[in-house]
């Protein structure tokens, strides 16, 4: 079973953009936040880039836990 992580950028107040990473492990489970912006950002692009950076950090940490890929 795979885990899906989705990046959402929201504008709860005009000119204030926040990102959140949501994890959903199965179709019958509601998504749960796993990381989010510490505060609002001034543009959608800034929030998206910060969310992508957080997603990449999660991927790198996950890869480091799994160890190097080897072929047998």
PDB file of N, H, CA, C and O in Angstrom:
ATOM      1  N   UNK A   1       0.837  -1.166   0.000  1.00  0.00           N
ATOM      2  CA  UNK A   1       0.000   0.000   0.000  1.00  0.00           C
ATOM      3  C   UNK A   1       0.891   1.242   0.000  1.00  0.00           C
ATOM      4  O   UNK A   1       1.877   1.298   0.736  1.00  0.00           O
ATOM      5  N   UNK A   2       0.556   2.217  -0.806  1.00  0.00           N
ATOM      6  H   UNK A   2      -0.244   2.171  -1.404  1.00  0.00           H
ATOM      7  CA  UNK A   2       1.370   3.426  -0.893  1.00  0.00           C
ATOM      8  C   UNK A   2       0.723   4.568  -0.128  1.00  0.00           C
ATOM      9  O   UNK A   2      -0.491   4.610   0.072  1.00  0.00           O
ATOM     10  N   UNK A   3       1.563   5.475   0.284  1.00  0.00           N
ATOM     11  H   UNK A   3       2.549   5.440   0.122  1.00  0.00           H
ATOM     12  CA  UNK A   3       1.115   6.671   0.969  1.00  0.00           C
ATOM     13  C   UNK A   3       1.185   7.826  -0.014  1.00  0.00           C
ATOM     14  O   UNK A   3       2.176   7.984  -0.727  1.00  0.00           O
ATOM     15  N   UNK A   4       0.147   8.622  -0.050  1.00  0.00           N
ATOM     16  H   UNK A   4      -0.657   8.493   0.530  1.00  0.00           H
ATOM     17  CA  UNK A   4       0.109   9.783  -0.930  1.00  0.00           C
ATOM     18  C   UNK A   4       0.236  11.042  -0.087  1.00  0.00           C
ATOM     19  O   UNK A   4      -0.434  11.187   0.935  1.00  0.00           O
ATOM     20  N   UNK A   5       1.105  11.955  -0.527  1.00  0.00           N
ATOM     21  H   UNK A   5       1.650  11.837  -1.357  1.00  0.00           H
ATOM     22  CA  UNK A   5       1.242  13.249   0.126  1.00  0.00           C
ATOM     23  C   UNK A   5       0.924  14.314  -0.909  1.00  0.00           C
ATOM     24  O   UNK A   5       1.477  14.326  -2.008  1.00  0.00           O
ATOM     25  N   UNK A   6       0.027  15.198  -0.534  1.00  0.00           N
ATOM     26  H   UNK A   6      -0.422  15.188   0.360  1.00  0.00           H
ATOM     27  CA  UNK A   6      -0.449  16.235  -1.436  1.00  0.00           C
ATOM     28  C   UNK A   6      -0.060  17.605  -0.880  1.00  0.00           C
ATOM     29  O   UNK A   6      -0.149  17.836   0.326  1.00  0.00           O
ATOM     30  N   UNK A   7       0.367  18.501  -1.749  1.00  0.00           N
ATOM     31  H   UNK A   7       0.440  18.313  -2.729  1.00  0.00           H
ATOM     32  CA  UNK A   7       0.689  19.872  -1.377  1.00  0.00           C
ATOM     33  C   UNK A   7      -0.490  20.765  -1.743  1.00  0.00           C
ATOM     34  O   UNK A   7      -0.925  20.796  -2.894  1.00  0.00           O
ATOM     35  N   UNK A   8      -0.993  21.478  -0.770  1.00  0.00           N
ATOM     36  H   UNK A   8      -0.639  21.453   0.165  1.00  0.00           H
ATOM     37  CA  UNK A   8      -2.103  22.410  -0.980  1.00  0.00           C
ATOM     38  C   UNK A   8      -1.623  23.812  -0.622  1.00  0.00           C
ATOM     39  O   UNK A   8      -0.964  23.999   0.401  1.00  0.00           O
ATOM     40  N   UNK A   9      -1.947  24.800  -1.455  1.00  0.00           N
ATOM     41  H   UNK A   9      -2.482  24.649  -2.286  1.00  0.00           H
ATOM     42  CA  UNK A   9      -1.709  26.201  -1.130  1.00  0.00           C
ATOM     43  C   UNK A   9      -3.069  26.869  -1.030  1.00  0.00           C
ATOM     44  O   UNK A   9      -3.895  26.759  -1.936  1.00  0.00           O
ATOM     45  N   UNK A  10      -3.295  27.565   0.083  1.00  0.00           N
ATOM     46  H   UNK A  10      -2.623  27.654   0.819  1.00  0.00           H
ATOM     47  CA  UNK A  10      -4.576  28.198   0.353  1.00  0.00           C
ATOM     48  C   UNK A  10      -4.357  29.686   0.608  1.00  0.00           C
ATOM     49  O   UNK A  10      -3.277  30.093   1.036  1.00  0.00           O
ATOM     50  N   UNK A  11      -5.363  30.483   0.351  1.00  0.00           N
ATOM     51  H   UNK A  11      -6.241  30.152   0.003  1.00  0.00           H
ATOM     52  CA  UNK A  11      -5.334  31.920   0.631  1.00  0.00           C
ATOM     53  C   UNK A  11      -6.496  32.244   1.580  1.00  0.00           C
ATOM     54  O   UNK A  11      -7.540  32.728   1.142  1.00  0.00           O
ATOM     55  N   UNK A  12      -6.310  31.971   2.903  1.00  0.00           N
ATOM     56  H   UNK A  12      -5.462  31.578   3.259  1.00  0.00           H
ATOM     57  CA  UNK A  12      -7.412  32.172   3.841  1.00  0.00           C
ATOM     58  C   UNK A  12      -7.820  33.637   4.005  1.00  0.00           C
ATOM     59  O   UNK A  12      -8.977  33.944   4.293  1.00  0.00           O
ATOM     60  N   UNK A  13      -6.846  34.536   3.817  1.00  0.00           N
ATOM     61  H   UNK A  13      -5.906  34.286   3.584  1.00  0.00           H
ATOM     62  CA  UNK A  13      -7.072  35.976   3.871  1.00  0.00           C
ATOM     63  C   UNK A  13      -6.422  36.543   2.613  1.00  0.00           C
ATOM     64  O   UNK A  13      -5.320  36.119   2.263  1.00  0.00           O
ATOM     65  N   UNK A  14      -7.059  37.481   1.923  1.00  0.00           N
ATOM     66  H   UNK A  14      -7.954  37.825   2.207  1.00  0.00           H
ATOM     67  CA  UNK A  14      -6.456  38.025   0.702  1.00  0.00           C
ATOM     68  C   UNK A  14      -5.011  38.473   0.927  1.00  0.00           C
ATOM     69  O   UNK A  14      -4.720  39.255   1.831  1.00  0.00           O
ATOM     70  N   UNK A  15      -4.108  37.952   0.075  1.00  0.00           N
ATOM     71  H   UNK A  15      -4.345  37.316  -0.660  1.00  0.00           H
ATOM     72  CA  UNK A  15      -2.700  38.311   0.146  1.00  0.00           C
ATOM     73  C   UNK A  15      -1.883  37.524   1.151  1.00  0.00           C
ATOM     74  O   UNK A  15      -0.707  37.825   1.355  1.00  0.00           O
ATOM     75  N   UNK A  16      -2.474  36.527   1.782  1.00  0.00           N
ATOM     76  H   UNK A  16      -3.430  36.283   1.617  1.00  0.00           H
ATOM     77  CA  UNK A  16      -1.785  35.675   2.756  1.00  0.00           C
ATOM     78  C   UNK A  16      -1.927  34.224   2.303  1.00  0.00           C
ATOM     79  O   UNK A  16      -3.011  33.645   2.370  1.00  0.00           O
ATOM     80  N   UNK A  17      -0.827  33.649   1.844  1.00  0.00           N
ATOM     81  H   UNK A  17       0.054  34.119   1.789  1.00  0.00           H
ATOM     82  CA  UNK A  17      -0.843  32.288   1.297  1.00  0.00           C
ATOM     83  C   UNK A  17      -0.145  31.325   2.242  1.00  0.00           C
ATOM     84  O   UNK A  17       0.941  31.608   2.747  1.00  0.00           O
ATOM     85  N   UNK A  18      -0.780  30.186   2.473  1.00  0.00           N
ATOM     86  H   UNK A  18      -1.662  29.956   2.062  1.00  0.00           H
ATOM     87  CA  UNK A  18      -0.227  29.158   3.360  1.00  0.00           C
ATOM     88  C   UNK A  18      -0.197  27.830   2.621  1.00  0.00           C
ATOM     89  O   UNK A  18      -1.072  27.536   1.807  1.00  0.00           O
ATOM     90  N   UNK A  19       0.825  27.030   2.917  1.00  0.00           N
ATOM     91  H   UNK A  19       1.536  27.268   3.578  1.00  0.00           H
ATOM     92  CA  UNK A  19       0.902  25.696   2.319  1.00  0.00           C
ATOM     93  C   UNK A  19       0.715  24.654   3.417  1.00  0.00           C
ATOM     94  O   UNK A  19       0.989  24.906   4.591  1.00  0.00           O
ATOM     95  N   UNK A  20       0.249  23.492   3.012  1.00  0.00           N
ATOM     96  H   UNK A  20       0.026  23.288   2.059  1.00  0.00           H
ATOM     97  CA  UNK A  20       0.108  22.356   3.922  1.00  0.00           C
ATOM     98  C   UNK A  20       0.350  21.079   3.134  1.00  0.00           C
ATOM     99  O   UNK A  20      -0.077  20.956   1.986  1.00  0.00           O
ATOM    100  N   UNK A  21       1.048  20.120   3.766  1.00  0.00           N
ATOM    101  H   UNK A  21       1.396  20.220   4.698  1.00  0.00           H
ATOM    102  CA  UNK A  21       1.220  18.792   3.183  1.00  0.00           C
ATOM    103  C   UNK A  21       0.226  17.867   3.854  1.00  0.00           C
ATOM    104  O   UNK A  21       0.195  17.765   5.080  1.00  0.00           O
ATOM    105  N   UNK A  22      -0.584  17.196   3.058  1.00  0.00           N
ATOM    106  H   UNK A  22      -0.559  17.279   2.062  1.00  0.00           H
ATOM    107  CA  UNK A  22      -1.589  16.262   3.563  1.00  0.00           C
ATOM    108  C   UNK A  22      -1.207  14.844   3.161  1.00  0.00           C
ATOM    109  O   UNK A  22      -0.815  14.591   2.021  1.00  0.00           O
ATOM    110  N   UNK A  23      -1.327  13.922   4.115  1.00  0.00           N
ATOM    111  H   UNK A  23      -1.645  14.127   5.041  1.00  0.00           H
ATOM    112  CA  UNK A  23      -0.990  12.514   3.869  1.00  0.00           C
ATOM    113  C   UNK A  23      -2.268  11.681   3.904  1.00  0.00           C
ATOM    114  O   UNK A  23      -3.107  11.836   4.792  1.00  0.00           O
ATOM    115  N   UNK A  24      -2.394  10.798   2.920  1.00  0.00           N
ATOM    116  H   UNK A  24      -1.713  10.673   2.199  1.00  0.00           H
ATOM    117  CA  UNK A  24      -3.527   9.876   2.865  1.00  0.00           C
ATOM    118  C   UNK A  24      -2.984   8.484   2.562  1.00  0.00           C
ATOM    119  O   UNK A  24      -2.450   8.239   1.480  1.00  0.00           O
ATOM    120  N   UNK A  25      -3.122   7.582   3.518  1.00  0.00           N
ATOM    121  H   UNK A  25      -3.556   7.780   4.397  1.00  0.00           H
ATOM    122  CA  UNK A  25      -2.561   6.242   3.352  1.00  0.00           C
ATOM    123  C   UNK A  25      -3.491   5.275   2.644  1.00  0.00           C
ATOM    124  O   UNK A  25      -3.037   4.273   2.092  1.00  0.00           O
ATOM    125  N   UNK A  26      -4.796   5.561   2.653  1.00  0.00           N
ATOM    126  H   UNK A  26      -5.165   6.375   3.101  1.00  0.00           H
ATOM    127  CA  UNK A  26      -5.733   4.702   1.946  1.00  0.00           C
ATOM    128  C   UNK A  26      -6.933   5.542   1.507  1.00  0.00           C
ATOM    129  O   UNK A  26      -7.204   6.592   2.090  1.00  0.00           O
ATOM    130  N   UNK A  27      -7.651   5.079   0.478  1.00  0.00           N
ATOM    131  H   UNK A  27      -7.431   4.227   0.004  1.00  0.00           H
ATOM    132  CA  UNK A  27      -8.779   5.857  -0.042  1.00  0.00           C
ATOM    133  C   UNK A  27      -9.896   6.093   0.979  1.00  0.00           C
ATOM    134  O   UNK A  27     -10.620   7.084   0.885  1.00  0.00           O
ATOM    135  N   UNK A  28     -10.039   5.196   1.944  1.00  0.00           N
ATOM    136  H   UNK A  28      -9.451   4.390   2.020  1.00  0.00           H
ATOM    137  CA  UNK A  28     -11.118   5.356   2.920  1.00  0.00           C
ATOM    138  C   UNK A  28     -10.698   6.174   4.148  1.00  0.00           C
ATOM    139  O   UNK A  28     -11.492   6.349   5.073  1.00  0.00           O
ATOM    140  N   UNK A  29      -9.471   6.670   4.162  1.00  0.00           N
ATOM    141  H   UNK A  29      -8.827   6.528   3.411  1.00  0.00           H
ATOM    142  CA  UNK A  29      -8.963   7.477   5.267  1.00  0.00           C
ATOM    143  C   UNK A  29      -8.998   8.954   4.882  1.00  0.00           C
ATOM    144  O   UNK A  29      -8.690   9.310   3.744  1.00  0.00           O
ATOM    145  N   UNK A  30      -9.371   9.810   5.826  1.00  0.00           N
ATOM    146  H   UNK A  30      -9.621   9.521   6.750  1.00  0.00           H
ATOM    147  CA  UNK A  30      -9.319  11.245   5.584  1.00  0.00           C
ATOM    148  C   UNK A  30      -7.864  11.698   5.596  1.00  0.00           C
ATOM    149  O   UNK A  30      -7.068  11.188   6.384  1.00  0.00           O
ATOM    150  N   UNK A  31      -7.504  12.651   4.732  1.00  0.00           N
ATOM    151  H   UNK A  31      -8.150  13.066   4.092  1.00  0.00           H
ATOM    152  CA  UNK A  31      -6.127  13.163   4.743  1.00  0.00           C
ATOM    153  C   UNK A  31      -5.827  13.865   6.073  1.00  0.00           C
ATOM    154  O   UNK A  31      -6.697  14.506   6.662  1.00  0.00           O
ATOM    155  N   UNK A  32      -4.580  13.731   6.528  1.00  0.00           N
ATOM    156  H   UNK A  32      -3.874  13.210   6.050  1.00  0.00           H
ATOM    157  CA  UNK A  32      -4.158  14.384   7.763  1.00  0.00           C
ATOM    158  C   UNK A  32      -2.937  15.252   7.458  1.00  0.00           C
ATOM    159  O   UNK A  32      -2.078  14.856   6.670  1.00  0.00           O
ATOM    160  N   UNK A  33      -2.854  16.442   8.080  1.00  0.00           N
ATOM    161  H   UNK A  33      -3.552  16.764   8.720  1.00  0.00           H
ATOM    162  CA  UNK A  33      -1.690  17.301   7.855  1.00  0.00           C
ATOM    163  C   UNK A  33      -0.436  16.668   8.448  1.00  0.00           C
ATOM    164  O   UNK A  33      -0.462  16.153   9.566  1.00  0.00           O
ATOM    165  N   UNK A  34       0.659  16.710   7.698  1.00  0.00           N
ATOM    166  H   UNK A  34       0.680  17.129   6.791  1.00  0.00           H
ATOM    167  CA  UNK A  34       1.941  16.207   8.193  1.00  0.00           C
ATOM    168  C   UNK A  34       2.985  17.313   8.288  1.00  0.00           C
ATOM    169  O   UNK A  34       4.007  17.142   8.954  1.00  0.00           O
ATOM    170  N   UNK A  35       2.741  18.441   7.633  1.00  0.00           N
ATOM    171  H   UNK A  35       1.911  18.580   7.092  1.00  0.00           H
ATOM    172  CA  UNK A  35       3.630  19.599   7.731  1.00  0.00           C
ATOM    173  C   UNK A  35       2.856  20.792   7.189  1.00  0.00           C
ATOM    174  O   UNK A  35       1.948  20.633   6.374  1.00  0.00           O
ATOM    175  N   UNK A  36       3.219  21.991   7.647  1.00  0.00           N
ATOM    176  H   UNK A  36       3.957  22.121   8.310  1.00  0.00           H
ATOM    177  CA  UNK A  36       2.506  23.187   7.202  1.00  0.00           C
ATOM    178  C   UNK A  36       3.373  24.419   7.415  1.00  0.00           C
ATOM    179  O   UNK A  36       4.368  24.382   8.138  1.00  0.00           O
ATOM    180  N   UNK A  37       2.975  25.512   6.770  1.00  0.00           N
ATOM    181  H   UNK A  37       2.167  25.543   6.182  1.00  0.00           H
ATOM    182  CA  UNK A  37       3.718  26.768   6.853  1.00  0.00           C
ATOM    183  C   UNK A  37       3.685  27.302   8.277  1.00  0.00           C
ATOM    184  O   UNK A  37       2.672  27.204   8.970  1.00  0.00           O
ATOM    185  N   UNK A  38       4.808  27.868   8.699  1.00  0.00           N
ATOM    186  H   UNK A  38       5.631  27.948   8.136  1.00  0.00           H
ATOM    187  CA  UNK A  38       4.881  28.483  10.027  1.00  0.00           C
ATOM    188  C   UNK A  38       4.093  29.790  10.057  1.00  0.00           C
ATOM    189  O   UNK A  38       3.671  30.238  11.123  1.00  0.00           O
ATOM    190  N   UNK A  39       3.900  30.384   8.920  1.00  0.00           N
ATOM    191  H   UNK A  39       4.242  30.019   8.054  1.00  0.00           H
ATOM    192  CA  UNK A  39       3.152  31.633   8.822  1.00  0.00           C
ATOM    193  C   UNK A  39       2.811  31.920   7.374  1.00  0.00           C
ATOM    194  O   UNK A  39       3.283  31.219   6.479  1.00  0.00           O
ATOM    195  N   UNK A  40       2.005  32.933   7.129  1.00  0.00           N
ATOM    196  H   UNK A  40       1.622  33.502   7.857  1.00  0.00           H
ATOM    197  CA  UNK A  40       1.593  33.229   5.757  1.00  0.00           C
ATOM    198  C   UNK A  40       2.740  33.787   4.923  1.00  0.00           C
ATOM    199  O   UNK A  40       3.699  34.359   5.441  1.00  0.00           O
ATOM    200  N   UNK A  41       2.606  33.601   3.629  1.00  0.00           N
ATOM    201  H   UNK A  41       1.827  33.136   3.208  1.00  0.00           H
ATOM    202  CA  UNK A  41       3.584  34.105   2.670  1.00  0.00           C
ATOM    203  C   UNK A  41       2.872  35.117   1.769  1.00  0.00           C
ATOM    204  O   UNK A  41       1.651  35.059   1.618  1.00  0.00           O
ATOM    205  N   UNK A  42       3.631  36.046   1.167  1.00  0.00           N
ATOM    206  H   UNK A  42       4.622  36.093   1.290  1.00  0.00           H
ATOM    207  CA  UNK A  42       2.995  37.137   0.419  1.00  0.00           C
ATOM    208  C   UNK A  42       2.464  36.762  -0.958  1.00  0.00           C
ATOM    209  O   UNK A  42       1.622  37.473  -1.507  1.00  0.00           O
ATOM    210  N   UNK A  43       2.948  35.644  -1.532  1.00  0.00           N
ATOM    211  H   UNK A  43       3.632  35.066  -1.086  1.00  0.00           H
ATOM    212  CA  UNK A  43       2.489  35.260  -2.869  1.00  0.00           C
ATOM    213  C   UNK A  43       2.217  33.759  -2.930  1.00  0.00           C
ATOM    214  O   UNK A  43       2.744  32.973  -2.143  1.00  0.00           O
ATOM    215  N   UNK A  44       1.385  33.399  -3.881  1.00  0.00           N
ATOM    216  H   UNK A  44       0.957  34.038  -4.520  1.00  0.00           H
ATOM    217  CA  UNK A  44       1.097  31.991  -4.125  1.00  0.00           C
ATOM    218  C   UNK A  44       2.388  31.253  -4.484  1.00  0.00           C
ATOM    219  O   UNK A  44       2.633  30.148  -4.000  1.00  0.00           O
ATOM    220  N   UNK A  45       3.209  31.873  -5.334  1.00  0.00           N
ATOM    221  H   UNK A  45       3.010  32.770  -5.726  1.00  0.00           H
ATOM    222  CA  UNK A  45       4.452  31.242  -5.786  1.00  0.00           C
ATOM    223  C   UNK A  45       5.394  30.978  -4.619  1.00  0.00           C
ATOM    224  O   UNK A  45       5.994  29.906  -4.540  1.00  0.00           O
ATOM    225  N   UNK A  46       5.530  31.938  -3.714  1.00  0.00           N
ATOM    226  H   UNK A  46       5.042  32.809  -3.778  1.00  0.00           H
ATOM    227  CA  UNK A  46       6.407  31.753  -2.553  1.00  0.00           C
ATOM    228  C   UNK A  46       5.904  30.598  -1.688  1.00  0.00           C
ATOM    229  O   UNK A  46       6.697  29.784  -1.213  1.00  0.00           O
ATOM    230  N   UNK A  47       4.606  30.527  -1.486  1.00  0.00           N
ATOM    231  H   UNK A  47       3.962  31.188  -1.872  1.00  0.00           H
ATOM    232  CA  UNK A  47       4.035  29.438  -0.681  1.00  0.00           C
ATOM    233  C   UNK A  47       4.233  28.094  -1.379  1.00  0.00           C
ATOM    234  O   UNK A  47       4.563  27.104  -0.727  1.00  0.00           O
ATOM    235  N   UNK A  48       4.037  28.051  -2.690  1.00  0.00           N
ATOM    236  H   UNK A  48       3.769  28.855  -3.220  1.00  0.00           H
ATOM    237  CA  UNK A  48       4.206  26.804  -3.433  1.00  0.00           C
ATOM    238  C   UNK A  48       5.660  26.335  -3.361  1.00  0.00           C
ATOM    239  O   UNK A  48       5.920  25.154  -3.129  1.00  0.00           O
ATOM    240  N   UNK A  49       6.605  27.254  -3.558  1.00  0.00           N
ATOM    241  H   UNK A  49       6.394  28.213  -3.747  1.00  0.00           H
ATOM    242  CA  UNK A  49       8.020  26.884  -3.513  1.00  0.00           C
ATOM    243  C   UNK A  49       8.420  26.403  -2.113  1.00  0.00           C
ATOM    244  O   UNK A  49       9.185  25.446  -1.992  1.00  0.00           O
ATOM    245  N   UNK A  50       7.920  27.043  -1.069  1.00  0.00           N
ATOM    246  H   UNK A  50       7.299  27.820  -1.167  1.00  0.00           H
ATOM    247  CA  UNK A  50       8.223  26.607   0.295  1.00  0.00           C
ATOM    248  C   UNK A  50       7.623  25.229   0.560  1.00  0.00           C
ATOM    249  O   UNK A  50       8.248  24.401   1.223  1.00  0.00           O
ATOM    250  N   UNK A  51       6.427  24.978   0.053  1.00  0.00           N
ATOM    251  H   UNK A  51       5.920  25.650  -0.485  1.00  0.00           H
ATOM    252  CA  UNK A  51       5.796  23.665   0.210  1.00  0.00           C
ATOM    253  C   UNK A  51       6.555  22.583  -0.546  1.00  0.00           C
ATOM    254  O   UNK A  51       6.709  21.469  -0.047  1.00  0.00           O
ATOM    255  N   UNK A  52       7.028  22.904  -1.743  1.00  0.00           N
ATOM    256  H   UNK A  52       6.902  23.809  -2.149  1.00  0.00           H
ATOM    257  CA  UNK A  52       7.821  21.949  -2.520  1.00  0.00           C
ATOM    258  C   UNK A  52       9.121  21.628  -1.789  1.00  0.00           C
ATOM    259  O   UNK A  52       9.542  20.472  -1.746  1.00  0.00           O
ATOM    260  N   UNK A  53       9.759  22.652  -1.211  1.00  0.00           N
ATOM    261  H   UNK A  53       9.416  23.591  -1.246  1.00  0.00           H
ATOM    262  CA  UNK A  53      10.996  22.432  -0.451  1.00  0.00           C
ATOM    263  C   UNK A  53      10.733  21.505   0.736  1.00  0.00           C
ATOM    264  O   UNK A  53      11.542  20.622   1.021  1.00  0.00           O
ATOM    265  N   UNK A  54       9.614  21.697   1.427  1.00  0.00           N
ATOM    266  H   UNK A  54       8.957  22.414   1.195  1.00  0.00           H
ATOM    267  CA  UNK A  54       9.269  20.824   2.556  1.00  0.00           C
ATOM    268  C   UNK A  54       9.023  19.396   2.074  1.00  0.00           C
ATOM    269  O   UNK A  54       9.432  18.439   2.732  1.00  0.00           O
ATOM    270  N   UNK A  55       8.367  19.252   0.945  1.00  0.00           N
ATOM    271  H   UNK A  55       8.035  20.029   0.411  1.00  0.00           H
ATOM    272  CA  UNK A  55       8.110  17.926   0.376  1.00  0.00           C
ATOM    273  C   UNK A  55       9.416  17.247  -0.009  1.00  0.00           C
ATOM    274  O   UNK A  55       9.578  16.048   0.222  1.00  0.00           O
ATOM    275  N   UNK A  56      10.350  17.992  -0.592  1.00  0.00           N
ATOM    276  H   UNK A  56      10.219  18.966  -0.779  1.00  0.00           H
ATOM    277  CA  UNK A  56      11.652  17.434  -0.950  1.00  0.00           C
ATOM    278  C   UNK A  56      12.442  17.016   0.295  1.00  0.00           C
ATOM    279  O   UNK A  56      13.108  15.981   0.285  1.00  0.00           O
ATOM    280  N   UNK A  57      12.372  17.813   1.365  1.00  0.00           N
ATOM    281  H   UNK A  57      11.830  18.654   1.374  1.00  0.00           H
ATOM    282  CA  UNK A  57      13.053  17.435   2.615  1.00  0.00           C
ATOM    283  C   UNK A  57      12.494  16.130   3.164  1.00  0.00           C
ATOM    284  O   UNK A  57      13.246  15.279   3.640  1.00  0.00           O
ATOM    285  N   UNK A  58      11.169  15.969   3.099  1.00  0.00           N
ATOM    286  H   UNK A  58      10.557  16.660   2.712  1.00  0.00           H
ATOM    287  CA  UNK A  58      10.545  14.719   3.556  1.00  0.00           C
ATOM    288  C   UNK A  58      11.025  13.543   2.714  1.00  0.00           C
ATOM    289  O   UNK A  58      11.323  12.474   3.248  1.00  0.00           O
ATOM    290  N   UNK A  59      11.101  13.739   1.400  1.00  0.00           N
ATOM    291  H   UNK A  59      10.860  14.607   0.967  1.00  0.00           H
ATOM    292  CA  UNK A  59      11.542  12.666   0.499  1.00  0.00           C
ATOM    293  C   UNK A  59      12.996  12.291   0.781  1.00  0.00           C
ATOM    294  O   UNK A  59      13.341  11.110   0.803  1.00  0.00           O
ATOM    295  N   UNK A  60      13.854  13.303   1.000  1.00  0.00           N
ATOM    296  H   UNK A  60      13.573  14.263   0.982  1.00  0.00           H
ATOM    297  CA  UNK A  60      15.262  13.031   1.301  1.00  0.00           C
ATOM    298  C   UNK A  60      15.409  12.310   2.636  1.00  0.00           C
ATOM    299  O   UNK A  60      16.218  11.389   2.753  1.00  0.00           O
ATOM    300  N   UNK A  61      14.649  12.710   3.631  1.00  0.00           N
ATOM    301  H   UNK A  61      13.992  13.459   3.536  1.00  0.00           H
ATOM    302  CA  UNK A  61      14.709  12.047   4.939  1.00  0.00           C
ATOM    303  C   UNK A  61      14.230  10.600   4.823  1.00  0.00           C
ATOM    304  O   UNK A  61      14.801   9.703   5.444  1.00  0.00           O
ATOM    305  N   UNK A  62      13.191  10.376   4.033  1.00  0.00           N
ATOM    306  H   UNK A  62      12.728  11.105   3.529  1.00  0.00           H
ATOM    307  CA  UNK A  62      12.676   9.022   3.834  1.00  0.00           C
ATOM    308  C   UNK A  62      13.706   8.158   3.116  1.00  0.00           C
ATOM    309  O   UNK A  62      13.909   6.998   3.474  1.00  0.00           O
ATOM    310  N   UNK A  63      14.355   8.728   2.102  1.00  0.00           N
ATOM    311  H   UNK A  63      14.190   9.670   1.811  1.00  0.00           H
ATOM    312  CA  UNK A  63      15.379   7.984   1.353  1.00  0.00           C
ATOM    313  C   UNK A  63      16.566   7.648   2.253  1.00  0.00           C
ATOM    314  O   UNK A  63      17.140   6.564   2.146  1.00  0.00           O
ATOM    315  N   UNK A  64      16.934   8.568   3.136  1.00  0.00           N
ATOM    316  H   UNK A  64      16.468   9.448   3.223  1.00  0.00           H
ATOM    317  CA  UNK A  64      18.062   8.318   4.050  1.00  0.00           C
ATOM    318  C   UNK A  64      17.733   7.192   5.028  1.00  0.00           C
ATOM    319  O   UNK A  64      18.614   6.417   5.399  1.00  0.00           O
ATOM    320  N   UNK A  65      16.487   7.098   5.439  1.00  0.00           N
ATOM    321  H   UNK A  65      15.771   7.727   5.137  1.00  0.00           H
ATOM    322  CA  UNK A  65      16.076   6.005   6.338  1.00  0.00           C
ATOM    323  C   UNK A  65      16.110   4.660   5.653  1.00  0.00           C
ATOM    324  O   UNK A  65      16.425   3.645   6.276  1.00  0.00           O
ATOM    325  N   UNK A  66      15.781   4.647   4.350  1.00  0.00           N
ATOM    326  H   UNK A  66      15.526   5.471   3.844  1.00  0.00           H
ATOM    327  CA  UNK A  66      15.742   3.391   3.599  1.00  0.00           C
ATOM    328  C   UNK A  66      17.135   2.893   3.235  1.00  0.00           C
ATOM    329  O   UNK A  66      17.304   1.713   2.929  1.00  0.00           O
ATOM    330  N   UNK A  67      18.130   3.768   3.262  1.00  0.00           N
ATOM    331  H   UNK A  67      17.992   4.726   3.510  1.00  0.00           H
ATOM    332  CA  UNK A  67      19.485   3.388   2.889  1.00  0.00           C
ATOM    333  C   UNK A  67      19.684   3.497   1.396  1.00  0.00           C
ATOM    334  O   UNK A  67      18.742   3.788   0.659  1.00  0.00           O
ATOM    335  N   UNK A  68      20.907   3.263   0.942  1.00  0.00           N
ATOM    336  H   UNK A  68      21.672   3.026   1.541  1.00  0.00           H
ATOM    337  CA  UNK A  68      21.192   3.393  -0.499  1.00  0.00           C
ATOM    338  C   UNK A  68      20.520   2.298  -1.303  1.00  0.00           C
ATOM    339  O   UNK A  68      20.317   1.181  -0.828  1.00  0.00           O
ATOM    340  N   UNK A  69      20.183   2.649  -2.529  1.00  0.00           N
ATOM    341  H   UNK A  69      20.348   3.556  -2.915  1.00  0.00           H
ATOM    342  CA  UNK A  69      19.602   1.663  -3.446  1.00  0.00           C
ATOM    343  C   UNK A  69      20.749   0.816  -4.002  1.00  0.00           C
ATOM    344  O   UNK A  69      21.754   1.362  -4.457  1.00  0.00           O
ATOM    345  N   UNK A  70      20.611  -0.500  -3.970  1.00  0.00           N
ATOM    346  H   UNK A  70      19.794  -0.944  -3.601  1.00  0.00           H
ATOM    347  CA  UNK A  70      21.624  -1.394  -4.526  1.00  0.00           C
ATOM    348  C   UNK A  70      20.960  -2.387  -5.448  1.00  0.00           C
ATOM    349  O   UNK A  70      19.801  -2.757  -5.259  1.00  0.00           O
ATOM    350  N   UNK A  71      21.706  -2.813  -6.445  1.00  0.00           N
ATOM    351  H   UNK A  71      22.647  -2.512  -6.598  1.00  0.00           H
ATOM    352  CA  UNK A  71      21.228  -3.839  -7.368  1.00  0.00           C
ATOM    353  C   UNK A  71      21.916  -5.144  -7.011  1.00  0.00           C
ATOM    354  O   UNK A  71      23.108  -5.154  -6.702  1.00  0.00           O
ATOM    355  N   UNK A  72      21.194  -6.221  -7.049  1.00  0.00           N
ATOM    356  H   UNK A  72      20.226  -6.213  -7.299  1.00  0.00           H
ATOM    357  CA  UNK A  72      21.749  -7.540  -6.738  1.00  0.00           C
ATOM    358  C   UNK A  72      21.832  -8.379  -7.995  1.00  0.00           C
ATOM    359  O   UNK A  72      22.275  -9.527  -7.943  1.00  0.00           O
TER     360      UNK A  72
END
